[in-house]
């Protein structure tokens, strides 16, 4: 993609004309694809007053944006929305089907760290070296969870054959991480932030092992999952679940993604609105992310690289049984919307944290820490002590929702004030960082709850 961008920059007139023609042709093909899809939606639960949420769920299908998806919403401990569907029968996600939820796994990872802090085993403000003396890093536990530890990449990344051995063995992983070269030397307070897409969980896992004796996947299984028989969740896919994990598909062709980026780079806004509505529009930070990922040698270009000999790809994780079996607590959670939503429902019901523990986990000391612009995400993000995103969806009209989104489109958030949870899982992956499909659902759910409260 970087070569295409360089050519266009030097041939703007020719490229602009070609892009305009391609956009028109692509738009016609996209509309044709929309008309041909036949959605199948199951309404398992829909509380009166939340009909707009179902309409938003269906709109994602009518517009050709979904392959298969699940939506589970809880309010005051009750499941109030439970939907699942597919663009057709073949690609449908059943309510109990499994998907890889990518970085939504971080929400559960952060909960595990918060539980250990609540029990006095971890201190957010303590340096990592208090628990891991052999790691050469000045970052605190909270710095790591806020992606401010300078440990965003595997440097150097192992080959796939090496990585499968290293990351499935906790002792080998520890040795690898101790030799891993940081992107920069951490300052106090931190001055830089680069998203630890895969690595945060690797380092968090070793911290959990040192203070608890169990790995983070074992801790989550025993302290969260096994205590509620309605929860199916695992960090890394167990062998007995492999056949139940959906195949994951792209919702947008690579041609469309490249074309959209180039059009946004070279056409005026007045023309862009002819081709892209709000759901397809690229946010400024989306464009910066693409530029960073396609700039050779940049830190952003290395953030998603798990293996040195395999191009960074979501599908290498979610559709590869060997890779999705790895206990990667930042990227390889396997579950469904009902289950991950129920974990957050239980959190709000007080099952995992004391009131003081939840308050501390949600904490952010503005006097000591600045809200930094993430060099991979390309926007400012406020993260709590345990690593939950506090304002990721606020700019889209959903304030107060805490949690995160996963690569490809999944969203997992809770709202302490509204005592509400939304979990959205997909098997159709898009390339927009701002999660347009999930944002549509979240803002609709938020508006329904706040209007009811008013």
C-alpha positions as CSV (number, residue, x, y, z in Angstrom):
1,X,0.0,0.0,0.0
2,X,2.9,2.4,0.7
3,X,4.1,2.1,-2.9
4,X,0.7,3.0,-4.2
5,X,0.5,6.1,-1.9
6,X,4.0,7.3,-3.1
7,X,3.0,6.9,-6.8
8,X,-0.2,8.9,-6.3
9,X,1.7,11.7,-4.5
10,X,3.8,12.2,-7.7
11,X,0.9,11.8,-10.2
12,X,-1.9,13.7,-8.6
13,X,-3.8,14.7,-11.7
14,X,-3.8,11.3,-13.4
15,X,-4.4,9.6,-10.0
16,X,-7.3,12.0,-9.1
17,X,-9.1,11.2,-12.4
18,X,-8.6,7.5,-12.0
19,X,-9.7,7.5,-8.4
20,X,-12.8,9.5,-9.2
21,X,-13.8,6.9,-11.9
22,X,-12.9,4.0,-9.6
23,X,-15.0,5.5,-6.8
24,X,-18.1,5.7,-9.0
25,X,-17.6,2.2,-10.2
26,X,-16.9,1.0,-6.6
27,X,-20.0,2.7,-5.3
28,X,-22.2,1.0,-7.9
29,X,-20.7,-2.4,-7.0
30,X,-21.1,-1.7,-3.3
31,X,-24.8,-0.8,-3.7
32,X,-25.3,-4.0,-5.8
33,X,-23.7,-6.1,-3.0
34,X,-26.0,-4.5,-0.4
35,X,-29.1,-5.3,-2.5
36,X,-28.1,-9.0,-2.9
37,X,-27.6,-9.7,0.8
38,X,-30.4,-11.5,2.7
39,X,-30.1,-10.9,6.4
40,X,-31.2,-13.4,9.1
41,X,-31.8,-11.8,12.6
42,X,-32.7,-13.6,15.8
43,X,-34.4,-11.5,18.5
44,X,-33.8,-13.5,21.7
45,X,-34.6,-10.6,24.0
46,X,-35.6,-7.0,23.4
47,X,-37.0,-4.9,26.3
48,X,-39.8,-2.5,25.4
49,X,-38.3,1.0,24.7
50,X,-35.2,-0.4,23.1
51,X,-36.6,-1.1,19.7
52,X,-34.3,1.5,18.2
53,X,-31.3,-0.6,19.1
54,X,-32.7,-3.5,17.1
55,X,-33.3,-1.1,14.1
56,X,-29.6,0.0,14.4
57,X,-28.5,-3.6,14.5
58,X,-30.6,-4.4,11.3
59,X,-29.3,-1.2,9.6
60,X,-25.8,-2.6,9.7
61,X,-27.0,-5.6,7.6
62,X,-29.3,-3.6,5.3
63,X,-26.4,-1.4,4.3
64,X,-24.2,-4.4,3.7
65,X,-21.8,-3.8,6.6
66,X,-22.1,-7.0,8.5
67,X,-21.2,-10.7,7.9
68,X,-22.4,-12.0,11.3
69,X,-22.7,-10.4,14.6
70,X,-24.0,-10.6,18.2
71,X,-25.2,-7.9,20.5
72,X,-25.9,-8.3,24.3
73,X,-26.9,-5.3,26.5
74,X,-27.5,-5.4,30.2
75,X,-29.1,-2.8,32.5
76,X,-29.2,-3.1,36.3
77,X,-28.1,-6.7,36.0
78,X,-30.8,-7.7,33.5
79,X,-30.2,-8.8,29.9
80,X,-32.3,-6.3,28.0
81,X,-31.1,-6.8,24.4
82,X,-29.9,-10.1,23.0
83,X,-29.6,-10.2,19.2
84,X,-27.6,-12.2,16.7
85,X,-27.6,-12.6,13.0
86,X,-25.9,-12.9,9.7
87,X,-26.0,-11.5,6.2
88,X,-27.2,-14.9,5.1
89,X,-27.6,-18.3,6.7
90,X,-24.1,-19.5,5.9
91,X,-22.4,-16.6,7.6
92,X,-24.7,-16.2,10.5
93,X,-23.4,-16.0,14.1
94,X,-25.6,-17.9,16.4
95,X,-26.0,-16.6,19.9
96,X,-23.6,-19.1,21.4
97,X,-21.0,-19.0,18.5
98,X,-17.5,-18.0,19.3
99,X,-15.4,-15.3,17.7
100,X,-12.0,-13.9,18.5
101,X,-12.6,-10.5,20.2
102,X,-9.1,-9.2,19.7
103,X,-8.4,-6.2,21.9
104,X,-11.8,-6.4,23.7
105,X,-9.8,-9.1,25.6
106,X,-7.9,-6.2,27.2
107,X,-11.1,-5.2,29.1
108,X,-10.9,-8.6,30.9
109,X,-7.2,-8.4,31.2
110,X,-7.5,-5.0,33.0
111,X,-10.2,-6.5,35.3
112,X,-7.8,-9.2,36.3
113,X,-5.1,-6.6,37.2
114,X,-7.7,-4.6,39.1
115,X,-8.7,-7.6,41.1
116,X,-5.1,-8.2,42.1
117,X,-4.7,-4.6,43.0
118,X,-7.9,-4.7,45.1
119,X,-6.5,-7.7,47.0
120,X,-3.3,-5.8,47.7
121,X,-1.1,-7.9,45.5
122,X,-0.4,-5.2,43.0
123,X,0.1,-1.4,43.3
124,X,-0.7,0.6,40.3
125,X,1.9,3.3,41.2
126,X,4.7,0.8,42.0
127,X,7.4,0.3,39.4
128,X,7.2,-3.0,37.5
129,X,10.6,-3.9,38.8
130,X,9.2,-4.1,42.4
131,X,7.6,-7.4,41.2
132,X,9.9,-8.2,38.3
133,X,13.5,-7.1,39.3
134,X,15.2,-8.6,36.2
135,X,13.2,-6.4,33.8
136,X,15.1,-3.3,32.8
137,X,12.3,-0.7,32.7
138,X,11.3,2.3,34.8
139,X,7.6,2.1,34.1
140,X,4.9,1.6,36.8
141,X,2.2,-1.0,36.6
142,X,-0.3,1.8,35.6
143,X,2.1,3.0,32.9
144,X,2.1,-0.5,31.4
145,X,-1.6,-0.7,31.5
146,X,-1.9,2.8,29.9
147,X,0.4,1.8,27.0
148,X,3.1,4.2,28.3
149,X,5.9,1.7,29.1
150,X,7.7,1.9,25.8
151,X,7.1,-1.9,25.3
152,X,4.8,-1.7,22.3
153,X,6.7,-3.9,20.0
154,X,8.5,-7.2,19.8
155,X,12.0,-6.1,19.0
156,X,13.1,-8.3,17.3
157,X,10.0,-10.3,16.6
158,X,10.4,-14.0,16.5
159,X,9.6,-16.2,13.4
160,X,6.2,-17.8,13.5
161,X,7.8,-21.2,14.3
162,X,9.7,-19.6,17.2
163,X,6.8,-17.5,18.4
164,X,4.4,-20.5,18.6
165,X,6.9,-22.1,21.0
166,X,7.8,-19.0,23.0
167,X,4.3,-17.6,23.6
168,X,2.8,-21.0,24.6
169,X,5.4,-21.4,27.3
170,X,5.3,-18.9,30.1
171,X,9.0,-19.3,31.1
172,X,10.2,-18.9,27.5
173,X,8.0,-15.9,27.1
174,X,9.5,-14.3,30.3
175,X,13.0,-14.8,28.9
176,X,12.0,-13.4,25.6
177,X,10.4,-10.3,27.2
178,X,13.4,-9.6,29.4
179,X,15.6,-9.5,26.2
180,X,13.0,-7.4,24.3
181,X,14.3,-4.0,23.3
182,X,11.9,-1.1,24.3
183,X,11.0,1.6,21.8
184,X,12.2,4.3,24.1
185,X,13.4,4.8,27.7
186,X,10.4,5.6,29.9
187,X,10.3,8.8,31.9
188,X,8.4,9.7,35.0
189,X,5.8,10.9,34.5
190,X,5.5,9.4,31.0
191,X,5.8,11.7,28.0
192,X,5.0,9.2,25.3
193,X,2.4,6.6,24.6
194,X,2.4,3.9,21.9
195,X,-0.4,1.3,21.9
196,X,0.8,-2.0,23.3
197,X,-1.6,-4.0,21.0
198,X,-0.3,-7.4,21.7
199,X,2.6,-6.9,24.2
200,X,0.6,-5.4,27.2
201,X,-0.8,-8.7,28.0
202,X,2.5,-10.5,27.7
203,X,4.1,-8.3,30.4
204,X,0.9,-8.2,32.5
205,X,0.9,-12.0,32.4
206,X,4.3,-12.2,34.0
207,X,3.3,-9.7,36.6
208,X,0.3,-11.9,37.5
209,X,2.5,-15.0,37.7
210,X,4.9,-13.3,40.1
211,X,2.3,-11.9,42.5
212,X,-0.3,-14.7,42.3
213,X,1.4,-17.8,41.1
214,X,-1.1,-18.4,38.3
215,X,-0.9,-17.2,34.7
216,X,-3.4,-14.5,33.7
217,X,-5.4,-17.0,31.6
218,X,-5.6,-19.3,34.6
219,X,-6.5,-16.5,37.0
220,X,-9.3,-15.3,34.7
221,X,-10.6,-18.9,34.2
222,X,-10.7,-19.6,38.0
223,X,-11.6,-16.3,39.4
224,X,-14.1,-15.0,36.8
225,X,-15.3,-17.7,34.3
226,X,-15.7,-20.7,36.5
227,X,-17.7,-18.8,39.0
228,X,-20.6,-18.3,36.6
229,X,-21.9,-21.1,34.5
230,X,-23.4,-18.7,32.0
231,X,-20.0,-17.4,30.9
232,X,-18.0,-18.9,28.1
233,X,-14.7,-17.1,27.8
234,X,-11.1,-18.1,27.3
235,X,-7.8,-16.3,26.8
236,X,-6.5,-18.4,23.9
237,X,-8.8,-20.9,22.3
238,X,-9.0,-24.4,24.0
239,X,-8.8,-27.3,21.6
240,X,-12.4,-28.4,22.4
241,X,-13.7,-25.0,21.3
242,X,-11.8,-24.8,18.0
243,X,-14.7,-26.2,15.9
244,X,-17.1,-23.6,17.4
245,X,-15.1,-20.6,16.5
246,X,-16.5,-18.8,13.5
247,X,-14.5,-18.1,10.4
248,X,-13.8,-14.4,10.2
249,X,-14.2,-12.5,6.9
250,X,-13.4,-9.0,5.6
251,X,-16.4,-6.7,5.2
252,X,-14.4,-4.4,2.9
253,X,-12.1,-5.3,0.0
254,X,-8.5,-4.2,0.2
255,X,-9.2,-2.2,-3.0
256,X,-12.0,-0.3,-1.3
257,X,-9.8,0.4,1.8
258,X,-6.9,1.7,-0.3
259,X,-9.2,3.7,-2.6
260,X,-11.0,5.4,0.3
261,X,-7.7,6.3,1.9
262,X,-6.4,7.8,-1.3
263,X,-9.6,9.7,-2.0
264,X,-9.5,11.2,1.5
265,X,-5.9,12.2,0.9
266,X,-6.4,14.0,-2.4
267,X,-10.0,15.0,-2.9
268,X,-11.8,18.1,-1.3
269,X,-14.4,17.4,1.4
270,X,-17.1,18.6,-0.9
271,X,-16.5,15.7,-3.2
272,X,-15.9,13.1,-0.5
273,X,-19.4,13.5,0.8
274,X,-20.7,12.3,-2.6
275,X,-19.1,8.9,-2.0
276,X,-18.9,8.4,1.8
277,X,-21.6,8.9,4.4
278,X,-20.9,9.1,8.1
279,X,-20.6,5.3,8.5
280,X,-17.9,5.0,5.8
281,X,-16.1,8.3,6.5
282,X,-12.5,8.1,7.6
283,X,-11.8,10.0,10.8
284,X,-8.6,12.1,10.9
285,X,-7.0,9.7,13.3
286,X,-8.0,6.8,11.0
287,X,-6.0,8.3,8.2
288,X,-3.0,9.0,10.5
289,X,-3.1,5.3,11.7
290,X,-3.0,4.1,8.1
291,X,-0.1,6.4,7.3
292,X,1.8,5.3,10.3
293,X,1.3,1.6,9.6
294,X,2.5,2.0,6.0
295,X,5.6,4.1,6.9
296,X,8.5,1.7,6.8
297,X,10.5,1.6,10.0
298,X,8.0,3.6,12.1
299,X,7.1,2.3,15.6
300,X,3.4,2.2,14.4
301,X,4.4,-0.2,11.6
302,X,5.7,-2.7,14.1
303,X,3.0,-2.6,16.7
304,X,0.9,-5.4,15.2
305,X,3.8,-7.6,14.1
306,X,3.6,-10.8,16.1
307,X,6.0,-12.7,13.9
308,X,8.9,-11.5,11.7
309,X,8.2,-13.8,8.8
310,X,4.4,-13.4,8.5
311,X,2.8,-10.1,7.6
312,X,0.8,-8.5,10.4
313,X,-2.8,-9.7,9.8
314,X,-5.9,-10.0,11.9
315,X,-6.8,-13.2,10.0
316,X,-3.4,-14.8,11.0
317,X,-4.7,-14.7,14.6
318,X,-8.5,-15.3,14.3
319,X,-8.5,-17.9,11.5
320,X,-5.4,-19.8,12.4
321,X,-6.1,-22.4,15.1
322,X,-2.5,-22.6,16.2
323,X,-2.2,-18.8,16.7
324,X,-5.6,-18.2,18.3
325,X,-4.8,-20.9,20.9
326,X,-1.9,-18.8,22.3
327,X,-2.7,-17.3,25.7
328,X,-2.4,-13.7,24.5
329,X,-4.5,-11.7,27.0
330,X,-4.4,-8.5,24.9
331,X,-5.5,-10.0,21.6
332,X,-6.8,-13.7,21.7
333,X,-9.9,-13.8,23.8
334,X,-12.5,-16.2,22.5
335,X,-16.1,-15.7,23.5
336,X,-19.5,-14.4,22.5
337,X,-21.4,-11.2,23.3
338,X,-23.6,-12.8,26.0
339,X,-20.6,-14.1,27.9
340,X,-18.3,-11.0,27.8
341,X,-21.3,-8.8,28.5
342,X,-22.1,-10.9,31.5
343,X,-18.6,-10.5,32.9
344,X,-19.1,-6.7,32.9
345,X,-22.6,-7.2,34.3
346,X,-21.2,-9.1,37.2
347,X,-18.5,-6.4,37.7
348,X,-21.2,-3.8,38.1
349,X,-23.1,-6.1,40.4
350,X,-20.0,-6.1,42.7
351,X,-18.9,-9.7,42.1
352,X,-15.2,-9.0,41.4
353,X,-14.2,-5.8,43.0
354,X,-14.9,-3.9,46.2
355,X,-16.4,-0.4,45.8
356,X,-13.0,1.0,46.6
357,X,-11.4,-1.4,44.2
358,X,-13.6,-0.3,41.3
359,X,-13.1,3.3,42.1
360,X,-9.3,2.8,42.1
361,X,-9.4,0.8,38.9
362,X,-11.3,3.6,37.2
363,X,-9.0,6.2,38.6
364,X,-7.0,8.8,36.7
365,X,-4.9,11.4,38.5
366,X,-5.0,14.4,36.2
367,X,-2.6,16.3,38.4
368,X,0.1,13.7,38.0
369,X,-0.6,12.4,34.5
370,X,-1.3,14.1,31.2
371,X,-3.7,12.7,28.7
372,X,-1.2,11.8,25.9
373,X,-1.7,11.4,22.2
374,X,-1.1,7.8,21.3
375,X,1.5,7.4,18.5
376,X,-0.3,4.4,17.0
377,X,-3.9,5.3,17.7
378,X,-3.2,8.9,16.6
379,X,-5.6,10.5,19.1
380,X,-5.5,11.4,22.8
381,X,-6.9,8.7,25.0
382,X,-7.6,8.8,28.7
383,X,-6.9,5.4,30.3
384,X,-7.6,4.4,33.9
385,X,-5.2,2.9,36.4
386,X,-6.0,-0.7,35.3
387,X,-6.0,0.2,31.6
388,X,-9.7,0.7,30.7
389,X,-10.4,3.3,28.1
390,X,-12.4,6.1,29.8
391,X,-13.2,8.3,26.8
392,X,-12.7,6.3,23.7
393,X,-16.3,6.7,22.5
394,X,-17.1,10.0,24.1
395,X,-16.3,11.9,20.9
396,X,-19.0,10.0,19.1
397,X,-21.7,10.9,21.5
398,X,-21.4,8.2,24.1
399,X,-19.9,9.7,27.3
400,X,-19.4,7.7,30.4
401,X,-18.7,4.3,28.7
402,X,-15.6,2.5,29.9
403,X,-13.8,-0.3,28.2
404,X,-12.4,-0.8,24.7
405,X,-12.9,-1.9,21.1
406,X,-11.3,-4.8,19.3
407,X,-9.6,-4.8,15.9
408,X,-12.2,-5.5,13.2
409,X,-15.1,-3.9,15.0
410,X,-16.0,-5.6,18.3
411,X,-16.9,-3.3,21.3
412,X,-17.0,-4.1,25.0
413,X,-18.0,-1.3,27.4
414,X,-19.8,-0.6,30.6
415,X,-21.3,2.6,32.1
416,X,-21.1,2.7,35.9
417,X,-23.5,5.6,36.2
418,X,-26.2,4.0,34.0
419,X,-25.3,0.5,35.4
420,X,-25.3,-0.7,31.8
421,X,-23.2,-2.9,29.6
422,X,-22.9,-3.3,25.8
423,X,-21.1,-6.2,24.2
424,X,-20.9,-6.5,20.4
425,X,-19.0,-9.3,18.7
426,X,-18.5,-9.8,14.9
427,X,-17.1,-12.3,12.4
428,X,-16.9,-9.6,9.7
429,X,-13.9,-7.4,10.2
430,X,-13.6,-3.8,9.0
431,X,-10.6,-1.5,9.0
432,X,-12.0,1.5,10.8
433,X,-10.4,2.3,14.1
434,X,-13.5,4.2,15.3
435,X,-15.7,1.1,15.0
436,X,-18.6,2.7,13.1
437,X,-21.0,-0.3,13.4
438,X,-20.4,-0.6,17.1
439,X,-20.6,3.1,17.6
440,X,-24.0,3.2,15.9
441,X,-25.3,0.6,18.3
442,X,-23.7,2.2,21.4
443,X,-25.0,5.7,20.7
444,X,-28.4,4.3,20.0
445,X,-28.4,2.3,23.2
446,X,-27.0,5.3,25.1
447,X,-29.7,7.7,23.8
448,X,-32.4,5.2,24.7
449,X,-31.2,4.9,28.2
450,X,-30.6,8.6,28.8
451,X,-34.0,9.6,27.4
452,X,-35.7,7.0,29.6
453,X,-33.8,8.3,32.6
454,X,-34.8,11.9,31.8
